[in-house]
């Protein structure tokens, strides 16, 4: 798993203090900019979500307010 194109992060800061949370987010952002990695972060923390480039909200298992993108095979 060297330099994947996609990083899935489920609550990556969930058990961290604020200083360590900031470090983790900075590292993920650096990988995005320097390596071109896309990072998908799942979080319940609005402060973490506010630091991302794009936020997609889900309610009752459905995406809210976002168009669904179709994949072309």
C-alpha beads as a LAMMPS data file, in Angstrom:
LAMMPS data file: protein, C-alpha beads

73 atoms
72 bonds

1 atom types
1 bond types

-500.0 500.0 xlo xhi
-500.0 500.0 ylo yhi
-500.0 500.0 zlo zhi

Masses

1 110.0

Atoms # bond

1 1 1 0.000 0.000 0.000
2 1 1 2.527 2.576 -1.069
3 1 1 1.016 5.864 -2.134
4 1 1 -2.597 4.818 -2.760
5 1 1 -4.750 7.111 -4.886
6 1 1 -7.625 6.888 -2.385
7 1 1 -7.437 6.983 1.422
8 1 1 -10.542 6.067 3.420
9 1 1 -10.438 7.470 6.956
10 1 1 -13.256 6.507 9.324
11 1 1 -13.174 8.907 12.292
12 1 1 -9.370 9.346 12.044
13 1 1 -9.361 11.844 14.915
14 1 1 -12.065 10.246 17.042
15 1 1 -9.896 9.376 20.062
16 1 1 -7.300 12.116 19.751
17 1 1 -6.823 15.391 21.560
18 1 1 -7.154 18.593 19.555
19 1 1 -3.411 18.978 18.939
20 1 1 -3.043 15.424 17.572
21 1 1 -6.246 15.811 15.557
22 1 1 -4.781 18.884 13.864
23 1 1 -1.583 16.951 13.090
24 1 1 -3.509 14.067 11.498
25 1 1 -5.613 16.415 9.378
26 1 1 -2.523 18.354 8.293
27 1 1 -0.855 15.093 7.264
28 1 1 -3.880 13.981 5.240
29 1 1 -4.058 17.394 3.551
30 1 1 -0.333 17.298 2.790
31 1 1 -0.718 13.878 1.158
32 1 1 -3.597 15.278 -0.877
33 1 1 -1.562 18.221 -2.159
34 1 1 1.852 16.593 -2.558
35 1 1 0.855 13.106 -3.699
36 1 1 -2.503 13.793 -5.296
37 1 1 -4.255 11.395 -2.932
38 1 1 -7.997 11.704 -2.517
39 1 1 -9.056 11.340 1.107
40 1 1 -12.570 10.445 2.206
41 1 1 -13.073 11.260 5.886
42 1 1 -16.101 9.996 7.776
43 1 1 -16.753 12.083 10.872
44 1 1 -19.494 13.208 13.219
45 1 1 -17.407 16.187 14.318
46 1 1 -18.491 19.427 12.583
47 1 1 -15.115 21.021 13.392
48 1 1 -13.325 18.310 11.417
49 1 1 -15.818 18.527 8.551
50 1 1 -15.335 22.296 8.388
51 1 1 -11.640 21.806 7.595
52 1 1 -12.301 19.822 4.410
53 1 1 -12.598 21.029 0.832
54 1 1 -15.970 19.377 0.294
55 1 1 -18.594 18.044 2.702
56 1 1 -21.318 15.554 1.856
57 1 1 -24.060 15.015 4.441
58 1 1 -26.034 11.812 4.896
59 1 1 -29.380 11.371 6.629
60 1 1 -31.068 7.997 7.082
61 1 1 -28.602 6.374 4.693
62 1 1 -29.209 8.879 1.893
63 1 1 -26.987 11.634 0.568
64 1 1 -28.533 15.050 1.208
65 1 1 -28.335 17.956 -1.198
66 1 1 -25.759 16.482 -3.566
67 1 1 -26.293 15.226 -7.086
68 1 1 -25.508 11.547 -7.511
69 1 1 -22.619 10.987 -9.879
70 1 1 -22.945 8.054 -12.255
71 1 1 -19.884 5.943 -12.987
72 1 1 -19.306 5.140 -16.626
73 1 1 -18.018 1.610 -17.163

Bonds

1 1 1 2
2 1 2 3
3 1 3 4
4 1 4 5
5 1 5 6
6 1 6 7
7 1 7 8
8 1 8 9
9 1 9 10
10 1 10 11
11 1 11 12
12 1 12 13
13 1 13 14
14 1 14 15
15 1 15 16
16 1 16 17
17 1 17 18
18 1 18 19
19 1 19 20
20 1 20 21
21 1 21 22
22 1 22 23
23 1 23 24
24 1 24 25
25 1 25 26
26 1 26 27
27 1 27 28
28 1 28 29
29 1 29 30
30 1 30 31
31 1 31 32
32 1 32 33
33 1 33 34
34 1 34 35
35 1 35 36
36 1 36 37
37 1 37 38
38 1 38 39
39 1 39 40
40 1 40 41
41 1 41 42
42 1 42 43
43 1 43 44
44 1 44 45
45 1 45 46
46 1 46 47
47 1 47 48
48 1 48 49
49 1 49 50
50 1 50 51
51 1 51 52
52 1 52 53
53 1 53 54
54 1 54 55
55 1 55 56
56 1 56 57
57 1 57 58
58 1 58 59
59 1 59 60
60 1 60 61
61 1 61 62
62 1 62 63
63 1 63 64
64 1 64 65
65 1 65 66
66 1 66 67
67 1 67 68
68 1 68 69
69 1 69 70
70 1 70 71
71 1 71 72
72 1 72 73
